[in-house]
């Protein structure tokens, strides 16, 4: 059984996604089968570049087609809910880019629909499938760090003027963009939900969205994470996990790190495969690892991945809501109810 992908949107992340899959020598039984975008001409150019056989005039036509099994949704944040719903209602599995939705209510609604339809559905938190994360998790389970007590993460990218970050109507918000990565790392390490969330931000921009904050997550038994996100400056984008037996560091860029430094200073490297086309974002070749997991799950009849479960996505959405609440970022979608 070959899993056939339909690409929803023709933006930068979709380019990287398709490039990562097409260039991976061991991608297995998966193919990029079709694409649709709001601009048909742009979709046609995208298809030509990536040798995608089918181009559709609309998302609705792609959803209704018999040419795909799963949709990869790489559209802007405000479109995630409606597009996920569209493809699920047409019987397609869905991999939706992070953040899953604008808020917890949307995330809960769309996950309920996927479970009702018995279709695979996952938020595209590609970090969880990085070989460096797999190695880190194994060592934590094996007790090599002892009891993990503290997590420190920094993620700063100068992009305060990028529309998808700075404009509320586009779902702008640093916590919904790069903030997902720092939150998921803390949850990846500590597993349970924090008992307290504290946020220190700056005044919102003229559109009413956040561009910088420090988030402190306190967990039971005295465990803590300090997370810094910043759209103004480039930071040293590493994550360090401290345990009673030492510390490990996911080297830059920690959100998909290709290097893990263990206690004692020895670094293990996880090189990525080469691609003929350039990428828009760092380490995007690693996007293929989440597709390998998606294919595995679908072939085994799973509707969620144990490495990025529905429960995990709902926890992230809840934390994102709380961060926005504390700093005053409010979307119209927050005032709506969802089935």
HELIX and SHEET records of a PDB file:
HELIX    1   1 UNK A   12  UNK A   23  1                                  12    
HELIX    2   2 UNK A   40  UNK A   50  1                                  11    
HELIX    3   3 UNK A   59  UNK A   64  1                                   6    
HELIX    4   4 UNK A   77  UNK A   79  5                                   3    
HELIX    5   5 UNK A   80  UNK A   89  1                                  10    
HELIX    6   6 UNK A  104  UNK A  117  1                                  14    
HELIX    7   7 UNK A  126  UNK A  129  5                                   4    
HELIX    8   8 UNK A  131  UNK A  141  1                                  11    
HELIX    9   9 UNK A  163  UNK A  166  1                                   4    
HELIX   10  10 UNK A  168  UNK A  170  5                                   3    
HELIX   11  11 UNK A  179  UNK A  190  1                                  12    
HELIX   12  12 UNK A  220  UNK A  222  5                                   3    
HELIX   13  13 UNK A  254  UNK A  256  5                                   3    
HELIX   14  14 UNK A  284  UNK A  286  5                                   3    
HELIX   15  15 UNK A  287  UNK A  299  1                                  13    
HELIX   16  16 UNK A  310  UNK A  327  1                                  18    
HELIX   17  17 UNK A  332  UNK A  335  5                                   4    
SHEET    1   A 6 UNK A  54  UNK A  56  0                                        
SHEET    2   A 6 UNK A  30  UNK A  36  1                                        
SHEET    3   A 6 UNK A   3  UNK A   8  1                                        
SHEET    4   A 6 UNK A  70  UNK A  73  1                                        
SHEET    5   A 6 UNK A  93  UNK A  97  1                                        
SHEET    6   A 6 UNK A 121  UNK A 124  1                                        
SHEET    1   B 8 UNK A 196  UNK A 201  0                                        
SHEET    2   B 8 UNK A 212  UNK A 219 -1                                        
SHEET    3   B 8 UNK A 223  UNK A 230 -1                                        
SHEET    4   B 8 UNK A 148  UNK A 156  1                                        
SHEET    5   B 8 UNK A 239  UNK A 243 -1                                        
SHEET    6   B 8 UNK A 246  UNK A 250 -1                                        
SHEET    7   B 8 UNK A 259  UNK A 261 -1                                        
SHEET    8   B 8 UNK A 267  UNK A 269 -1                                        
END                                                                             
